[in-house]
Structure formats: C-alpha cells, structure tokens
Amino acid sequence: MKLIEGGWPAGTVLEKTLPGQSYVSPAIFQTELERIWLDTWLCAGRLEQIPRAGDFLTRRVGEESVIVVRNRSGGVSAFYNVCRHRGSRLCTAESGNFKGGVIRCPYHSWTYETTAGTLTVAPNVPDDAGGFVKSEFALFPLRLELWQGFIWINFNPAAPTLAECLGLPASAAFYDRYHLGQLRTGELKSYDVQANWKIVMENGLECLHCSHIHPELSRCTPPTASRRWLHHELPETRVFKHAGGMELAADFQAANLDGRPRRPRFRDLTEQDARGIYYAFLFPQILFGFASDYVFFFTVWPEAVAQTRVWAYWLFDPEAMSRQDFDGSDAVEFWDITNRQDWVACELAQRGSASRMYRNGGVLVLSEWRVAKFARYVRELVGPA
C-alpha cells in the first residue's frame, strides 16, 4: 500500500482528537478567544489592500472587531472598532475608504484621525465641559507590524515581537525564494463556513481526505506521491509549522486544473521547487501554498463557536500582472473548487461533533500527525475541555 504523503515521522502514535465539546461549547470558544486569539499575532491582510490614505479593512474575532487603516502619514494603524463615546461600532463595512481620511462614528459623529486615533470632533461637547478633555478619548490601538507585505495585528500590547513569535528570519528562509514582499494580490475571496475554527484548520493540516473529496487536487498532486520534507531544514516554532512539498503529477507543469502553465515561474526557484506545491502553517489561522507561479494562502477568523470566516488570497508577480494577457483565473478556480469541497466536509464534521456519541472525541491515525501537533497546541494554551 502506498502511504499518504510518504508516511509519518518515526515515533508517531495514535492520539485522541480533541473532545466533541471542544467544537460546540460556547464557554470553551470564549476561553480559546482569550487564551489564543487575543494573545497572538494574526494576519489581517496585505498592504496592497489599503494603498491610499483612508483605505481600510475590518476583521472580526468573536465579538471584537478591528479597523486596519492607511493613515494620513502613509503608515498603517489598527484600532478597536468601537467609539469612545457610547460604544457604537464605528464601521460595519469589510473594506472601503474613510472620507476625508477620518473615522466618524455613525451614531453621534465623534470623529477620529487615523494615525493615533485621536478624537478631533465631539459635536455639542465644549472642550471645557465638566473637565472633558478630547485627548483622553482616543481610539484604543492594537499592536501592528508589517512583514513581507503582510499586515499583522495583536490584541496583547505586551506580546513578544512578530519576529520572536515566528522565529524570523531563520524559520522562513526557504520561502524567501518566492519574494512574498514583492507579490501582489490578484484575487481575494471570502467564505462563511458553518464550522468551528479548529475543524477548518485541522482539515488543512492533513491530506488523508484528499483522494476522497479532492479529485482535481489529487490529479495535480497525487496524495501518495513522494513529499519533500522541510522539517530538518527549517526551525519550527510553537506557531510556524512546515509541511514540505507535494510533487506535481508527471503530466502537470503547473498547479491548476489542466497542468498547463500560464505564467513564468518565479525566477529564483530550483527545478525541484517548480515541480511541487510547498505548504506551511501559522497557528492558529493560516495555511500557505507556494506554487511555481503564484502563492495561495487563507486566513481563518472565528466569529462564533460554529461560524468561521475564511479570507483566501492569490498572490502573483507584479510583472506578470502588468502584462495585457495576464490571467490568474486558473489558479483561482483550482483552489476555489478545493476550498468549497473542504467547507462541505468541515460542516459535516461540525454536525457530527455535536453528537453525544462523540462527546469523548475520536482518533487521529498516524498520517494525521500534523493534526495531532495542532491539538497539542490547543490543549497547551486552553487546557483540558
């Protein structure tokens, strides 16, 4: 029997899944938000999404909403999406441009500038009214860092730096050949998945299901083909995990539905690199797929215990994008089909997790050893259910 992904590391054993209630309990979900999501670096998007002053995007973790905005100074700022007056949500759109480069509350028109979030206008409130001081009512900021064109936010003001958390630069050395900071977003899609965020991540961490539900992906990268492991070449951290490269089928020259290349491959790739898709994960929310002529990644955002928003990005070389005949639809279609197949599977897993017969959970077989790593990560931070 040919093994999925070439097998598993020596010493791998059967392990238990997280218990069923871990996927359906509102109380556990709230604990996860506090101990994981509000205490780690999260990828909010790409710089090219907000090129002009006033451009913004919003992201949600549970009931917390965040505004990421290109400020008047040309930099990027992040604020809690809540007015300092009466707590109104400041912005309900997922992206757009703040007119005049200021954030204005839709309730009472309190207005904030976008660099430090300073309150500039509070209608009908004299500056000296009862000791009211505008400077004391700036928007609440979040930690923000930029790396390789990605925008990163952290709710914890005392968190270690992004570089410390991800183990940069050593942990990402292999992926430097893709020049992530120079790539640009060619397509952005969002999906609403009616499943717990952990089910979405667990699904991406194994390919045991690939031959069953992903015929298109399996034709391109057969699950039983050899894999180039990167674990011994790159350091891993608590959150940065390497999944190696899955080899293209013999009759495929590109990662798409028909295997026919549409764009030049990235200039610094070796022949071996170009013959596979390399995968990496950043816990708790990111899957990366590095192909020869594009990079695909998605970010996971937990909105409720069984409701997850997924943002999917397709990145291309800007020189290729500038050509009149540029067309990235082959890459988009390939992963959009794969994504939608995954979401169906995730939603089925969510329904089953609610059964009293799954209260104690299930089993992770040897080829699901990366899922087991993820389960250990969750248990370490959240504790037993």
N, C-alpha and C positions, 0 to 999 in steps of 0.2 A: 504494500500500500504506500502510495506517495503521500508524504505528510504536508499539511498546510504550512506554507511559509518556511519550509525546510526544517520544521520541528521546533524545539524549545531548548532553553539553556539547561545545562546539566544541573541536577538537583531540584528541578521543578516537580512539585507535587500537587495533587488535587487540593483545592481550597474551597471554602464555603463562600458563596456570594454574600453580599450584604442582605440582612433580613428584609422581608417584604415590606414591613412598616417603614423602612428607610426611604421608600419611594412614594409613600402615600400619607405619611403623618405630617400635618401642618406644624406640629411642635418641633419635629426633627428638622423640617425645612427651615424654620426660623433659626434654629441653632446653627445649621450649616451656613446661613447667610452671615451670622455674626462671627463665626469662627473660621470660615473660609473666605467667602466672597467679599466681606468688608475688611479683610485683613491681608489682601494680596494684590499684586499688580494685574490689571485687566486691560486687554487691548480694546480701546474704544473705537478704533478705526484707522484710516490712513490720512496723512496730511493733505493729499490732493482732494479729499472730500470737502475741505474748507479752505480754498485758495485765497479768498478775498476777505477784507475786514468785514466783520459782521456775520460771516458764514458760520453756521453752527450745525451740530448734530446732537441728538439726545440718546441716552442709553438708560436702561432700567435694570435694577437688581431688586427683586421683591417690590416693596413699595417705595424704595429710594430711586429717584430719577436724577440724572446728571446732565448738565449742559456743557458741551465742549465747544468753544468758540474761538475763531480767529480774532484776536483783539486789535485795537487801533494801533498798537505798537508793532504789529506784524507778527507777534508771537501767538501762542496758544494758551488759553486759560480754561480751567474746569471749575464749575460751581455746582453745589446742590441746587436742584431745580425747585426752589422754594423761596417765596417772598418773605422778607424780614418783618413785614407789617402784620398780616393776618394769616400767613402760612399758605397763601394761594400757590398752586402750581403756576410757574411763570410761563412755561412754554409747553404746548401739547403736540407740536409737530415733531416729526422724527428728524427733519433737516430743513434748512432754509437759510434766510438771511435776515438778521435783525436790522430793521430800517433805521438809518442814521447811526448804525454801529452801537446802539444801546439796547439794553434789555428792559422792556417795560412790562410791568405786571398788568394783566388784563382786568384785574379786579378794581384796584384803586389808583392805577397808573404810577405807582412808585417806580422810579427809573434808575437804572444802574449802568455805570460804564463797564466795559468788558475786559479791562486789564487786571484790575484788582477787585472788581465787583463793587466799587464804591457807590454808595447811594448819592445821586446827584439831584433828584427831584422827588419831593414828597408833597403833593398838592394839598393846599389848605392847612399846612402844618408850618407855622412860623419857626424859624431857626431857633428862637429863644423860648419856645413854648414849653413851659414846665421842665426845663432842663434838657429838652430834646436836642441831641447832637447827631447830625447825619453821619459823621464819621464812625459812629458806634454801631451802625446798621448796614454794614457792607454784607454782600452775599457770602455764604460760607464756602470757602475754597476746598478743593481736593488736591492732593499731590498729583503732579503731572510730569511725565518725562517723555522724551522722544528718542526713538531708536530705529534706524533703518527705514524711516518713512512711516513707522507705526506710532500711534498716539496711545500712551499708557496712562492709566489713572489708578489711584489707590486711595481708598477711604480712610486708611490709617495714617495720620500725619507723622507717626513715629516709626513707620515701616523702614526696613533696610532699603537701600537704593535698588533700582531695577537691575543694575549690573551685578550686585551681590546676590539678588534673588535668582537670576537666571544663570549665574556663573559666567558672565561675559568677560572677555571675548572668547575664551577657550571653548566653551560649550557650543558655540555657534560657528566654529571655524570652518567646518565642512560646507556650510551653506553660504559662505562669503562668495563662492564662485557664481552664485545666482544674482548678486548685486541687488539685494532687496531694496536698498535705499534709492536706487535709480529707477525701479519699475514703477508703473502707473496702473491704476485701477481701470480695467477695460469694461468690467461688468460688476454690479453689486445687486444681490438678491437677498430678500429676507423670507424666512419661513416661520410659521407658527406651528409648533409641534406640541401636541397634547400628550406630553410625557414629561416625567421628571428629568431634570438636567443631567443626573448621573446616568440614566439609561441612554441618553443621547451620546454622552462621552464614552460609555462602555461599548456601545455599538461601533464607534470609530476605532476602538483600540484592538479589535480583533477582525480577522478575515475568515473565521470559521464559517460564517454565514454567506460569504461572497459567492460561492458556486451555486448556492440555492436561490438567492434573491437578486444577484447582480450579474445577469448573463452578459451584458455589454462590458462591464468592468473585467469580468473573468476572461472574456475573449482577448482583451487588450493585455492584461497582466494575469496570467493563469495563477490561481492561488497555490498550486502545487509546484510552481517553478522555483528555482533557487533564489535566495534572497541574499543581498549583501548587507551583513550586519555592521552597524557603526558603533556598537556599544563599547568595543575595546579601543576605538579610535578617538572617541569624544567623551569628555566627562559629562556625567548626568548630575542634576541637582534634584532637590525634592520636587520641583515642578517641571524641569526641562527634560523630556524623555525622547530618545531616538529610536525609531522603528526601522531604520535601514531602507534599502531599495528593493522594490519588486520589479523583476525583469519583464520587459515587453515580450509579447509573443514573437516568434520568429518572423512572421509576415507583417509585423507592425513596425513602423518607423516613427510614430508619434502617439501620444496618449489622447486618443479620441475614438470615435465610433468606428472609423474605417481604417485607421492606422496610417493615413496619408498625411505627410507634413504640409502645413500651410504657411509656416513662418520659419525664418532661420533659427537655428538653435542658439542658445545663449553662448557667447563667444568663449568663455573660459571652461566649458565642460569638457571632460575627457570622453572618449568613446564609450567607456563603461558607464559614466554618468548619463549620457544621452540615451542609453539602452534601458533606462528604468525610470520609475517614479520613486522618489525618496520621501519618506514620511517622518514627521516629528510632531510631538505633542507638548503643549504647555498646560499643565494642570492649573486651574480647574476648567479651562474654557476653550482651548484652541487645538485644532488639527491643521497641520500644514501638509500639502502635497506639492513636491517640487518636480515638475516635468521638464523636458528638454527645451521648451519654448514658452512656457508660462508657469506661474505659480498659483496654485489654488489654496485658499485657506478659509476656514469658517470659525466664527466666534459664537459661543453659547452664552445666553443670558437667561437666568432663572427668574421668571416673573411670578409664578405661583408653584405650588407643590407639584402640579401636573400640567404646567404650562411653561414652555420654553421657547424663546425667540432665538432663531439662528440667523446670523448675518454671514453670507457667503460672498467671497471676493475672488475675482480672477485678475491677476496682475500680468502685465506684458511689458516687453521692452518698448520704451517710448519711441525709439527709432522705427521699430516695426509698426507701431500705432500711427506714425506720421505718414505712412505710405497710403496712397489713394486706394490701393487694393487690399488694405488691411481688413481682416475678418476674423474675429475671435470666437465666432459662434460655435465652431466645432468643439472647443474646449468647454464652453458654457453648457452646451447641450449634453455633453458627455457626463459632466458632474451634476447637472440639474436632474437628469434621469436617475443617477445613482443616489443623490440626496433624497429624492421623493420615495424611492424604494426603501431607503433606510427609515424614513419617518413613519411609513406604514408599519414596519417591523417594531419600531420604538413604541408606537401607540398600542400595538398588540401586547408588548411586554408590560406596558403600564397597566393595562386592564388586568392581566394575569397577576400582577404583583399585589393587587388589592384583595385577592382571594385569601380566605382564612387558611386554605391548604398550603399557601406559600408564605405563611407567617414566619417560618424559620428560614426562608430563602431556599436557594438551590445549590448547585455545584459548579465550580469553574474547572473545566478539564485542562489538560496540560497545555494545549495550544492557546489557551486564554490567559497565559501568564502575565500579559501586559494589563489585562483587566484586573488581575489579582493585585498587581502593583498599585493600580488606582484605588481599589478597595482598601488597601492598607493605608494609603494616603488619607482617605476619608476617615477611616477609623482613628488614625493617629490624631487628627485635628478635631474630630467631633466626639470621639468616644463611643462606647457601645450604645446601640439603639435601646 
